[in-house]
Amino acid sequence: MGTMIQKHKLEEEDYRGERFKDWHCDVKGNNDLLVLSQPELIYNIHCEYLEAGADIIETNTFNATTIAMADYDMQSLSDDINREAARLAKQAAEKFSTPDKPRFVAGVLGPTNRTASISPDVNDPGKRNVSFDELVEAYSSSCHALIEGGSDLIMLETIFDTLNAKAAVFAVETVFDELGKRLPVMVSGTITDASGRTLSGQTAEAFYYSMRHVTPFSFGLNCALGPDLLRQYVDEVAGVAECLVSAHPNAGLPNEFGEYDMEGPEMAEHIGEWARSGLVNIVGGCCGSTPEHIRCIASAVEGVSPRALPELAPKMRLSGLEPFVH
């Protein structure tokens, strides 16, 4: 979504639209706000990905929690943004759905711009800029609105702090209980660099063990790395996950201009190999991935059997930064 929005080279007045023309601070860069100020643009981007062959599209809500919206003093708009984002995505999905190929909307709960388990101050290891309860409150509000807008499933993505993710899961489960209905939940973490760990320090396997009690519909990895560098960590998850495995890597690593150079055919070649090797059930693209990338990926995995769920021996599976299996 961010890649496609950037192609439009929007200016401050474009982000503001008519409704926010007198907003008291700059809002350029608030991509989530565009569901209110430029809804047609967001709807058309959804349609481009669906036309390219996407089965699941994500709501434009990566930064739409009250916590992240505080950067623009727009906390009060969080629910409206989540609700409208889901409605726009659902409208596009219904347009392209057929009995043979239904399309689904993933209501996205992003990682926020705070970390519950890491200090923002190197001189004060105990300092925190957000609490677990604050995260739960923010995620609960967003989840309610995403469901009201018509989301088919809930996706916790680009998770770099497991404690944030646990707050999100607690919030989602609470909302499900309140509404008396459940949606499938996708969990997707991010390996931040070649260390093979999340920002809060866990390996991919340890991260899965920290979250497996959620019994997610799917568990996987996205962002940070291109498919060439992410493969070994997807393989690691595929060997231990008792649910479906998802992966949507970046289109390579960004160049010196912050742009992504990996073209669709090259990206699809990597992901096609993942599929043929039985590592994945759901694939896609993150940063730098255009509809053309999705078209190539969809073609590369067409007709390939999805990963079979492994039969794992009953064991105690725990984790800190590393997995502990006994």
N, C-alpha and C positions, 0 to 999 in steps of 0.2 A: 504493500500500500504506500509506504513512504517513498519507494522508488518511483512509483507512478505519479504521486503528488509532486515530487521534485521536478518531473518533466514539464509540468505546467508553469514552472517559474513564477509562482504566486508572490504577490507583494502584500504589504501590510493591509491595504484596503481590500484586497481579495479575501484575506482571512477574516476581516471584520464583517464584510457584507453589509447589508442594511441594518440588521438587528443590532450589531455591535459597533456601529460606526463611531459612537461617542465613548467607547470603553476607555477607562482611565489609565490603562497601561498598554504597552505593545503586546500584540498577540501573534505576530508572525512566527511561524514554526509550530503553533499549536494545531497539529494536523487533525486531532480528534474533534476540534471545534468545527471543522469543515462540514460535519454531518448536519450542523445547524445553519451555517452561513453559506455553504456551497453544496447542498445535498445532491444536486444533479450530477456534479462532478464525481462525488463518491459513488453514487449509484452506477454511473457509466464505467468507472474503474472495476467495480464488482462484475459488471456484465462482460467486460473484456476478458477477465480471468475465467468466467464461466464458459464463454464462447471458445476459449482455448482448451477446455476440457476439464476444468476443476470440478471435483465432486463436493468439496467442502471449501467454503470461503469464510474468512474471519471478519468479525465486526471491526470497524475502525475505532477501536477503544483501547489501544495499547497503553495510553497514558490517561485514561478517563476516570481513574479513581479520584476521590476528593483530595487525597494526599498529593498526587502528581499535579492535579489541576490548581493546586495552591500556588504554583509557579506563576500563574497568570491571574491570581485572585479570582478564580472561577469555580471554587469548590461548590457553590450553590447550583452550578449547571451540570454537575456530574451525572445525576440521574437522567436529566433530559438528553444528554449526549449519549449515554449508554442505551437508553430506550430507542432513540431515533436511529442510532447506528444499527441496532438489531433490526429495526423495521425496514430500513433501506436495504440491508443485506437480504432479508427475507423476501422482500419484493423482487429483488433480482433473482434469487434462487428459485422462486416460484415461476418466474418467467421462463427459465431454462429447464425446469424439471420435466421429466417424462416418466411414464411407468417403468421404462427400462433403465433410466438413468436419473434417479431422484437426486436433487442437490440439497445440501445441508448447510446450515449456518452455525458456525462456532462462535459463541459469545466469549470474547477474549477478556480475561483478567490479566493485565500485565504485571510486571514485577514491582512496580512503583519506583520512585527515585530515592528510596530510603532502604536501609538494611537493618534488620532487627538483631542480627548477631555479630555485626562488625562495627567498631568504633569509627566515627568520621574524623577523629582526632588522634594522630599517632602518639601524642603526648599523654593521652588519657584513654587507655584500653577499655575502661569500663563505661565510657560515655556512649550513649545511644541517641539517635535523633528521631526514633519512632518506637512505640511499644507494641507488643503483641496485640493488646486490646484495641489500639488505634487502627492497626491493620485489619483486624477482624471487622470492626465497624465500617471501614471504608469498603472492604471487599463485599460485605453483606449488602450494602446499599447498591453497589454496582451490579451484583448478581441478580438482585430483585429486578432491577431495571432491564437488564439483558433478557431475562425470562419474559418480562412483560412485553418486550419488543418483538418476541417471537423466535428467540434462539432455540436451536434444536439440541445443542449440547453446550457444555461449558468447557473452556480451554484455559488452563493455567500455563502460560508460556514464557519462554526466555527467563526461566527461574535461575537466579544466580545465588540466592540465599535461601537455604532450606527452611529456615524459621519463617521467612515471609510466606513460603509455599504452605507450610503447616497452618499458618493463620488463614490463608486463602481457603484451604480445604475445610477448616473448621467453620468458616463463614458459609461456604457453599452448602455443607451438610446441614447447618442450622437453617438456612433458607429453604432447603428441600423439605425439612421437617415442618417448617412454618406453612409452606404451601401445600403440603400433603402430596407432592409429586416429585419425581426424580428425573434428572436428565443424565445422559452419559457424560463422564468427566474425562477430559484428556489432560495429561500432565506432560509438560515438555521443558526440560532443563537446558542450560547452556554451559558448555565447556569453554572457559574463557580464553585458554591459550594452550600451548603445546604441553603444559604440565598435566593435561588430562583431568583437570579438576574444575569444579564450580568456583565462583569467587569466594564463597565461604569455606572452601577447602576440601570438599568431598570428591572422591572419585565417582565415576558414573555408576558403578555397581553399588557403592555405599549410598549414593543418592537414591537409587531405586529402593534399597532396603529401608531407607528412612520414610519412604512414601508408599510402600506396598500395602500398608494397612488400609489405604483408601480404596483398594480394589478398583483402580481406574479402568475405564474402557480401553485406554491406550496410554503408553508411557514411552517417552522418547527424548530426542535432542533437537535443538534448533539454534540457528544464529551463530555468531562468533567466527566459525570456521567454514571453509569451503568443503565440498564433498570429498576431496582428496585427503584432507587432514582429519575430517570427522569420522571416516569409515571405521577406524579401529575402536572408537568409543561406541558407535552404533552396534558393532559386533559384540562388544562387551555387554551392552544392555540386552541384546537379542538372546544372549546365552543364559540370562537369569530372569528375564521378565516373564511372569505367568499370564500376562495380558498381551494385547496387540502392541506392536512397536511402531512408532512414528518417527519420521526424520524429515526436517526441512532445513537444509543447510543454506548458507549464503552462496551467492554466485562467485565463489572464490574469496580471496582477501582483498580489501580495498587498496587501490593504488595511492600514490602520493597526493592525488586530488580528491580522495575519498570516494572514488567511483569503483565499480565492480566490472572486471574485464572478462570474466568467464562467460562465454557465449552458451546459448541453449544446448546445442549439440554436444559440447564437451561436458556440461553438467549432467545431461541425460545419459551420457556414456557411463559416468561414474555410478549414478543412481540405478541405472539399468543393471549394472553388475551386482549392486547390493540386492536387488530384487531376485535376480537369478541365483544368487548365493543363499537365498532364504533368510535374509536378515530383517526384512521390513514388511509391514502390512499397509502403512499409510505413508506416502511420500509427497514432497512438495518443495517449495522454495521460500527462503527468507530474504534478507537484504539483497538488493540487486537483481532479484528475480522478476522478470517481466512476463506478460502473458505468453510471449514466445518461448521463454524457458519452460513454462508449465506445459505448453503444447508439446515440446520436445520430450519432456519427462513422461507425460501421459502416453505418448507413442512408444517410448522405450520400455515401459512396464506393461503395456497392453498384452493380455494373454498369459502373463507370467503368474504362476501360482504364488499366492501370498505365503508369508512365513507361517509355518505350523507352530502351534503352541508347544513348548517343550514339556516333557514329563519329568519333573524334578523330584528327587527323593525328599521326604519330609526331614527338615533340619531346622535348627534355630539359626535365623539369619538376622544379625544385628549390624549396627554400623556406628562409627564415629566419623572421623575423616576417612578411615579405611573400612572395608567390609570385614565382618567377623562371622564366619559360618562354622557351626559345630554340630 
